[in-house]
């Protein structure tokens, strides 16, 4: 099972930097970077909710499942 994080794509579509997103949702820039790279094992629903609000998107726009 592979979950692919497409946060970098949504940031580019919204012309927003990781730094700006981190500031607007109240998390460390390093955490946004870790999420963008897909190196996370989990994400809190509150964080996902905040990202979706700021980027005006759905969770499915950020996460994709790809079978092995």
N, CA, C and O of each residue as an XYZ file, in Angstrom:
272
protein
N       0.847     -1.184      0.000
C       0.000      0.000      0.000
C       0.879      1.229      0.000
O       1.816      1.332      0.792
N       0.581      2.155     -0.880
C       1.350      3.390     -0.934
C       0.396      4.583     -1.019
O      -0.419      4.690     -1.935
N       0.522      5.451     -0.058
C      -0.227      6.699     -0.074
C       0.739      7.782     -0.550
O       1.809      7.970      0.030
N       0.358      8.479     -1.595
C       1.196      9.522     -2.165
C       0.629     10.873     -1.755
O      -0.566     11.128     -1.907
N       1.492     11.733     -1.236
C       1.089     13.068     -0.801
C       1.308     14.036     -1.955
O       2.417     14.143     -2.479
N       0.265     14.731     -2.345
C       0.308     15.685     -3.457
C       0.238     17.139     -2.972
O      -0.256     18.017     -3.679
N       0.735     17.373     -1.772
C       0.691     18.728     -1.210
C       1.477     19.702     -2.069
O       1.051     20.843     -2.247
N       2.610     19.282     -2.605
C       3.420     20.172     -3.440
C       2.653     20.629     -4.680
O       2.808     21.767     -5.123
N       1.824     19.742     -5.242
C       1.027     20.085     -6.416
C      -0.008     21.150     -6.060
O      -0.188     22.122     -6.793
N      -0.692     20.957     -4.917
C      -1.712     21.934     -4.512
C      -1.093     23.283     -4.159
O      -1.669     24.329     -4.457
N       0.071     23.261     -3.531
C       0.747     24.526     -3.226
C       1.093     25.268     -4.513
O       0.924     26.485     -4.592
N       1.571     24.555     -5.507
C       1.914     25.181     -6.791
C       0.662     25.739     -7.467
O       0.690     26.840     -8.017
N      -0.434     24.981     -7.427
C      -1.685     25.455     -8.040
C      -2.188     26.722     -7.367
O      -2.745     27.603     -8.022
N      -1.990     26.810     -6.061
C      -2.466     27.972     -5.304
C      -1.407     29.078     -5.206
O      -1.631     30.118     -4.585
N      -0.255     28.830     -5.831
C       0.853     29.798     -5.810
C       1.191     30.221     -4.378
O       1.282     31.407     -4.060
N       1.373     29.203     -3.528
C       1.656     29.433     -2.117
C       2.924     28.683     -1.743
O       3.181     27.592     -2.252
N       3.707     29.263     -0.864
C       4.925     28.606     -0.393
C       4.622     27.751      0.837
O       3.607     27.924      1.512
N       5.527     26.836      1.096
C       5.402     26.017      2.307
C       5.435     26.893      3.542
O       4.704     26.650      4.502
N       6.271     27.900      3.521
C       6.396     28.823      4.655
C       5.073     29.530      4.919
O       4.645     29.650      6.067
N       4.427     29.995      3.855
C       3.148     30.693      4.008
C       2.072     29.744      4.543
O       1.296     30.112      5.425
N       2.032     28.524      4.006
C       1.061     27.544      4.488
C       1.289     27.254      5.966
O       0.340     27.246      6.749
N       2.526     27.019      6.348
C       2.847     26.727      7.751
C       2.383     27.854      8.662
O       1.811     27.601      9.723
N       2.623     29.086      8.258
C       2.226     30.236      9.072
C       0.703     30.330      9.182
O       0.170     30.638     10.248
N       0.015     30.064      8.088
C      -1.449     30.199      8.083
C      -2.152     29.092      8.851
O      -3.242     29.312      9.378
N      -1.551     27.900      8.930
C      -2.214     26.818      9.669
C      -1.623     26.609     11.052
O      -2.146     25.818     11.837
N      -0.535     27.311     11.360
C       0.017     27.271     12.713
C       0.853     26.051     13.036
O       0.845     25.580     14.173
N       1.582     25.528     12.046
C       2.508     24.435     12.331
C       3.900     24.832     11.860
O       4.063     25.800     11.117
N       4.888     24.085     12.295
C       6.265     24.393     11.930
C       6.488     24.124     10.440
O       5.919     23.195      9.868
N       7.320     24.952      9.835
C       7.644     24.797      8.421
C       8.267     23.418      8.152
O       8.051     22.829      7.093
N       9.032     22.917      9.110
C       9.638     21.588      8.966
C       8.566     20.505      8.849
O       8.735     19.539      8.106
N       7.471     20.667      9.577
C       6.384     19.683      9.494
C       5.717     19.708      8.126
O       5.333     18.656      7.612
N       5.571     20.876      7.530
C       5.016     20.973      6.177
C       5.977     20.301      5.196
O       5.549     19.570      4.303
N       7.251     20.548      5.364
C       8.264     19.940      4.497
C       8.235     18.414      4.592
O       8.320     17.720      3.579
N       8.116     17.907      5.803
C       8.050     16.462      6.014
C       6.796     15.886      5.355
O       6.845     14.820      4.742
N       5.694     16.584      5.483
C       4.449     16.129      4.867
C       4.561     16.159      3.343
O       4.142     15.215      2.673
N       5.119     17.228      2.799
C       5.289     17.346      1.349
C       6.116     16.204      0.781
O       5.826     15.695     -0.302
N       7.131     15.810      1.504
C       8.037     14.771      1.010
C       7.438     13.374      1.147
O       7.963     12.419      0.575
N       6.347     13.245      1.899
C       5.722     11.947      2.083
C       6.396     11.092      3.144
O       6.126      9.894      3.229
N       7.264     11.681      3.951
C       7.985     10.926      4.977
C       7.198     10.781      6.275
O       7.748     10.317      7.274
N       5.944     11.163      6.282
C       5.141     11.068      7.503
C       4.451      9.716      7.577
O       4.175      9.093      6.552
N       4.177      9.272      8.784
C       3.451      8.019      8.982
C       1.973      8.286      9.244
O       1.146      7.380      9.143
N       1.647      9.508      9.574
C       0.260      9.867      9.849
C       0.110     11.373      9.874
O       1.084     12.119      9.987
N      -1.120     11.793      9.766
C      -1.417     13.226      9.841
C      -2.706     13.387     10.636
O      -3.659     12.629     10.455
N      -2.724     14.365     11.501
C      -3.924     14.618     12.308
C      -5.036     15.183     11.426
O      -4.788     15.951     10.496
N      -6.253     14.787     11.739
C      -7.380     15.319     10.983
C      -7.476     16.832     11.127
O      -7.878     17.517     10.187
N      -7.114     17.354     12.279
C      -7.154     18.809     12.477
C      -6.181     19.501     11.529
O      -6.489     20.565     10.991
N      -5.016     18.906     11.326
C      -4.025     19.476     10.399
C      -4.526     19.366      8.968
O      -4.424     20.319      8.195
N      -5.063     18.217      8.618
C      -5.607     18.023      7.276
C      -6.756     18.992      7.015
O      -6.864     19.552      5.924
N      -7.602     19.189      8.002
C      -8.709     20.139      7.894
C      -8.181     21.552      7.651
O      -8.685     22.261      6.780
N      -7.178     21.960      8.410
C      -6.619     23.305      8.261
C      -5.982     23.493      6.882
O      -6.144     24.544      6.262
N      -5.264     22.486      6.406
C      -4.643     22.567      5.075
C      -5.722     22.705      4.009
O      -5.603     23.534      3.106
N      -6.763     21.903      4.109
C      -7.850     21.963      3.128
C      -8.557     23.313      3.148
O      -8.936     23.833      2.099
N      -8.736     23.881      4.340
C      -9.365     25.204      4.424
C      -8.513     26.259      3.744
O      -9.017     27.056      2.954
N      -7.225     26.265      4.048
C      -6.322     27.290      3.493
C      -6.159     27.125      1.987
O      -6.151     28.115      1.255
N      -6.031     25.892      1.517
C      -5.807     25.647      0.089
C      -7.108     25.506     -0.703
O      -7.082     25.351     -1.924
N      -8.252     25.561      0.000
C      -9.566     25.429     -0.632
C      -9.609     24.175     -1.507
O      -9.836     24.241     -2.715
N      -9.381     23.029     -0.853
C      -9.351     21.759     -1.577
C      -9.963     20.658     -0.723
O     -10.364     20.892      0.417
N     -10.031     19.476     -1.277
C     -10.540     18.296     -0.595
C      -9.363     17.407     -0.192
O      -8.304     17.484     -0.816
N      -9.519     16.564      0.834
C      -8.434     15.656      1.207
C      -7.951     14.796      0.038
O      -6.763     14.485     -0.055
N      -8.855     14.418     -0.840
C      -8.488     13.629     -2.013
C      -7.599     14.368     -2.995
O      -6.937     13.745     -3.825
N      -7.578     15.697     -2.907
C      -6.668     16.491     -3.735
C      -5.240     16.397     -3.215
O      -4.286     16.642     -3.953
N      -5.098     16.045     -1.950
C      -3.790     16.013     -1.295
C      -3.216     14.609     -1.181
O      -1.998     14.433     -1.167
N      -4.087     13.614     -1.101
C      -3.652     12.239     -0.861
C      -4.160     11.335     -1.970
O      -5.301     11.455     -2.415
N      -3.295     10.427     -2.409
C      -3.655      9.499     -3.473
C      -3.167      8.106     -3.098
O      -2.067      7.953     -2.567
N      -3.971      7.103     -3.370
C      -3.590      5.719     -3.110
C      -3.071      5.105     -4.400
O      -3.678      5.238     -5.462
N      -1.942      4.436     -4.282
C      -1.371      3.714     -5.419
C      -1.008      2.311     -4.965
O      -0.205      2.131     -4.049
N      -1.606      1.323     -5.611
C      -1.325     -0.066     -5.239
C       0.120     -0.419     -5.565
O       0.692      0.079     -6.535
N       0.696     -1.281     -4.744
C       2.098     -1.689     -4.966
C       2.274     -2.489     -6.220
O       3.390     -2.900     -6.538
